[in-house]
Amino acid sequence: MSPKSEELLRPRDAAVVLGISYASLKQWIYKGKLRTVKTVGGHHRVPQSEIDAFLFKSLGKQPAESRANFRTISGRNQLIGRIVEVRIEGLIAQIKLSIGGQHITSIITADAAREMRLKRGDKAAALVKSTEVMIVRV
């Protein structure tokens, strides 16, 4: 995705996704810790790629440590990211995660997606086992 077509989030929305306060996010912007794009009116917008880069840093944890709050599961190939698309049609749901700037898609039941209340912007993990990818609400 080119920088010009990349999704830009308002600072308040970016703070929610990162799990930090709006005040903390503003400090990150002012200190140059988080790159933003300014609108014509001078408002900051946070590129999706910056959100992906700080997903774990905002929690002060490494990816392996952030799995501690998940249900116990034997699968070790857990990729934590952010949901960028949820499409539900009939019995099937298509969930697309952004993980480190890459996208991974999983097909799950519509019931499972509804039960987990998956929505765009939520943090989730893809559990990779052979040829299947499962989604875990974070």
C-alpha positions in Angstrom: 0.0 0.0 0.0 1.5 3.3 -0.9 1.8 6.0 1.8 -0.8 8.2 0.0 -3.4 5.5 0.0 -2.6 4.3 3.5 -5.4 4.5 6.1 -4.9 7.5 8.5 -6.4 7.5 12.0 -7.4 10.4 14.2 -5.1 10.5 17.3 -8.0 9.6 19.6 -8.8 6.5 17.5 -5.1 5.6 17.3 -4.8 5.9 21.1 -7.7 3.4 21.6 -6.2 0.9 19.2 -2.8 1.1 21.0 -4.4 0.9 24.4 -2.9 4.2 25.7 -4.4 7.5 26.7 -4.9 10.3 24.2 -2.6 12.5 26.3 0.2 9.9 26.0 -0.3 9.6 22.3 0.0 13.4 21.9 3.2 13.3 23.9 4.6 10.6 21.5 3.7 12.8 18.6 5.3 16.0 20.1 8.5 14.1 21.0 8.8 12.5 17.6 8.3 9.0 18.8 5.3 8.5 16.6 5.2 9.7 13.0 2.1 11.5 11.8 0.8 13.2 8.7 -0.7 16.7 9.0 -4.0 17.6 7.3 -4.4 20.8 5.4 -6.0 22.2 8.6 -2.9 21.3 10.6 -4.5 18.3 12.4 -2.4 15.2 13.1 -3.3 11.8 11.5 -1.5 8.6 12.4 -0.7 6.2 9.5 -1.8 2.6 9.9 1.9 1.5 9.5 2.8 3.5 12.6 0.0 1.8 14.6 1.3 -1.6 13.5 4.9 -0.7 14.5 3.7 0.3 18.0 1.1 -2.4 18.7 3.3 -4.1 21.2 5.6 -1.2 22.2 2.5 0.7 23.5 2.0 -2.1 26.0 5.6 -2.2 27.0 5.7 -5.9 26.1 7.3 -8.1 23.5 4.9 -10.2 21.3 5.6 -13.4 23.2 4.9 -11.8 26.6 1.6 -10.3 25.4 0.2 -13.8 24.9 0.1 -14.3 28.6 -3.6 -13.1 28.8 -4.8 -15.5 26.1 -6.5 -18.7 26.9 -4.1 -21.6 27.3 -3.6 -23.2 24.0 -0.9 -25.6 22.6 -0.5 -23.6 19.3 2.8 -21.6 19.5 2.5 -19.9 16.1 0.5 -16.9 17.4 0.6 -13.8 15.3 -0.8 -10.7 17.1 -2.2 -7.9 15.0 -5.1 -5.6 14.4 -8.3 -6.5 12.5 -8.6 -4.4 9.4 -11.6 -6.0 7.8 -14.6 -8.2 8.9 -16.9 -9.5 6.2 -19.8 -11.8 7.2 -21.9 -13.5 4.6 -24.3 -16.3 5.4 -22.5 -18.9 7.5 -19.0 -17.7 6.8 -16.9 -14.7 8.1 -13.7 -13.4 6.5 -11.4 -11.8 9.0 -8.3 -9.8 7.8 -5.5 -9.0 10.2 -2.7 -6.5 9.8 0.4 -8.0 11.4 3.6 -5.9 11.1 2.4 -4.3 7.9 1.5 -7.7 6.4 -2.1 -8.9 6.0 -3.4 -12.4 6.8 -6.9 -13.6 6.2 -8.9 -16.3 8.0 -12.2 -17.8 7.2 -14.2 -18.7 10.3 -17.9 -19.3 11.0 -20.1 -16.3 11.2 -21.3 -17.5 14.6 -17.8 -17.5 15.9 -17.1 -14.0 14.6 -20.4 -12.7 16.2 -19.7 -14.5 19.5 -16.3 -12.9 19.7 -17.8 -9.6 18.6 -14.9 -9.1 16.2 -14.8 -5.6 14.6 -12.4 -3.4 12.7 -9.6 -2.0 14.9 -9.7 -4.8 17.5 -6.5 -6.5 18.5 -6.6 -10.3 17.8 -4.2 -13.1 17.2 -4.0 -15.5 14.3 -3.1 -19.0 15.5 -1.4 -20.8 12.6 -1.6 -24.6 12.6 -0.6 -26.4 9.3 -3.0 -24.9 6.7 -5.5 -23.4 9.1 -5.6 -20.0 10.7 -7.8 -19.4 13.8 -8.7 -16.0 15.3 -8.6 -15.3 19.1 -10.1 -12.1 20.4 -7.5 -10.2 22.4 
